Amino acid sequence: MKKIYALFFVFLSASSFGQIQKNDTIKIDEVIIDASKNNTKLQNIPIAASAVTAKKVDRLKLDNLTKLNAFVPNLFMPEHGTRLNTYIYIRGIGVSKGEPSVGVYVDDIPYFDNGAVNFELFDIKKIEVLRGPQGTLYGRNTMGGLIKVYTEDPAWKNKGSLKLDYGNYNQIKAVAGYNLPISSKLAIISNAAYTHKDGFFTNAFDQSKVDKLDTYAGRFKSKYKINDRVNLKFLLNFEKSNQYGFPYALYNTETQQTGEINYNDPGKYDRNFLSSGFNLNYKAHLFDVSISSSYQKLKDDYALDQDFTPQPIYFVDMARNNQTGVQELNFKSKRNAKIKWIAGLFSFQRSLPKSVVADITTPHYAMRILKDYDQQISGGAMFGQIDYPIGKFVLSSGIRYDMESSRMTYNYDLKMHNHITHKDDFTHHLDFTQVLPKFSISYAPTDNITTYTSATKGYKAGGFNATIERPEDETFDPEYSWNYEAGIKTRFFDRKLTANFDVFYIDWKSQQVIQSVPSGRGVMTKNAGRSESKGVEFESAYKLNKNLNFGLAFGYTNAKFLDYKKNNTTDYSLNKLPLVPEYTTGLAANYNYFLQKFGIKSLVFHADYKYFGKFYWDVDNLAYQKPYALLNTNITVNMKHFSLGIWGKNLTNASYNRYYFRVATLNKSFAEPAQPLQFGLFLKAGF
């Protein structure tokens, strides 16, 4: 059955990457990439980039960023457990612990915390994904790429919306929003969302659902046109998320089979996240100026039965109260300027206090580990980029000077028999500076063909480990890369078809990798010697006619360690990098049937198919995930003021693991099974 579905979708060659328009000219809509900071058209920007419009978000039923997997070539975000850590990999570059290697911005506000990037998507205007290092314009933690999410801006029109969704396993989602013009100069928009899931998995120990979820979110945005040259935007975003467990089951690495979920201590992850910011834009005669500032607060509490057995062995409770401030000043050329340029200043401040309480119980003793961390990070940068046209060529170069300073205060106490023993403490400072250059040349022989080649340096600062058992493991070094890329972007058949292709090679030094600490009770970050990642990417969209459109997103990545000796006896050189699927393929199709009867305007049939190649879960390349595919669909009935429909996810009930890890001290492996077939119905109304 899976092969039949696959052949069907390959025949369609498909994605919702192009929406039906009710006019006689069938063309794929032009998309502007705002992340370029010069508002460059997608088909002209000399980097590998993907854009997902609001209609595509709706068609694909994207409720969080992890659902972008496969619809963007070589993008992989494994879903697992809770939203504490969401790992993002692009072209093999990513990390499963610590600071991210792929940047995430929401309405131009950077989300530096891994715990903040898995949020509810609603009222989305557009999502952009830039592959390859983006450090020249965006700085820290973008050596793998960049994801930018844009929500709807206030408009000068009264309008409201309501979306209701219900699925099996008591999945509920409700979103309401209203746009209100206060005056000819001021408009506001506000949204609220609620999500609930009873959970898909049951804990055999007490028959409770281990993956229950409740999320409450709200957003407020305002736009004030001070005059024809100056406007001011303000954003306030809040999300409260409560998750009630971890669906991790015992896993047999020899049979590749997952057992039952069975552990005694209930887990949870509670998160409160606030994001606020403003942006002031001034249009001078010769250039534009932008000033922005933002503040974020992430407060969370994480409790976990770390042995995942019915016995009380390991239990951990961690609490954080992270705060981040960011400021940026940009000067850039006018949009219609022949020579495009941008220059700016950037600064940030982060406060990352964390407390950890770990209980360890054995037949002979019980002890409690108490650890407190207070990390303060600050940094700044100067950056600039210029695009200089010469005939049909455009030469582009950019540079960023990046500075970062980090301080960690650490305290470790041990409690046994009601007696507390002080074990360790230190205060360390780390300082980093780096110059990040970028070079590219593009050639456009016609309006429908753009070729380019580029070389970009990637960089990620070093840092401190949270679990420390030896002095040499207290810190880890920065990592560096050079990304070499060449591509072609084309349009054919009166712009009914787009086809973009690129190849890349990444030379990666001192890669930050995750290792178990010597005791096996926790993990730490160390540096590998050298790694590489190489591959190809292809995206295509085709509007066959007014009713039918297709598309395809395909990525191939071969990422491996060239030099990684863990110790004198263990050598991982030539092993594949973990959590990097060899292939990602996203296909989908939309068929729009215009009815115009019985009050029905149209029927829209959508289906999408995602395929992931084999990948390894850890650096030792012992445990792996076999290739798997997911099939989803939805049918929408559009009427004048509202739409209703049905949806289905994982229609083939594919069996695979969403996550895997090993507890060294127990000599056991655990995995999170795939979520089963799901179906439901939805209602959307506008007023």
Secondary structure, DSSP 8 states (H G I E B T S, - for coil): -HHHHHHHHHHHT--S-S---SSS-------EEGGGSS-EETTT-SS-EEEEEHHHHHHTT--SGGGGBTTBTTEE----S-SS----EETTB--SSSS-SEEEEETTEE---GGGSS----SEEEEEEEES--HHHH-TT-SSEEEEEEE----SS-EEEEEEEEETTTEEEEEEEEEEE-SSSEEEEEEEEEEEE--S-B-TTT--BSS-EEEEEEEEEEEEE-SSSEEEEEEEEEEEEEE-----EEEETTTTEE-----SS--EEEEEEEEEEEEEEEE-SSEEEEEEEEEEEEEEEEEEETT-SSS--EEEEEEEEEEEEEEEEEEEE-TT-SSEEEEEEEEEEEEEEEEEEEEEE-SS-EEEEEEEEEEEEEEEEEEEEEEEEETTEEEEEEEEEEEEEEEEEEEEEEEETTEEEEEEEEEEEEEEEEEEEEEEEEEEEETTEEEEEEEEEEEE--EE-SS-SSGGGSEE--EEEEEEEEEEEEEETTTTEEEEEEEEEEEEES-EEEEE-TTSSSEEEEE-SEEEEEEEEEEEEEE-SSSEEEEEEEEEEEEEEEE-B-SSS-B-TT-B-TT--SEEEEEEEEEEEEEEETTEEEEEEEEEEEEE--EESSTT--SEE--EEEEEEEEEEEESSEEEEEEEESTT----EEEEEEETTTTEEEEEE----EEEEEEEEE-
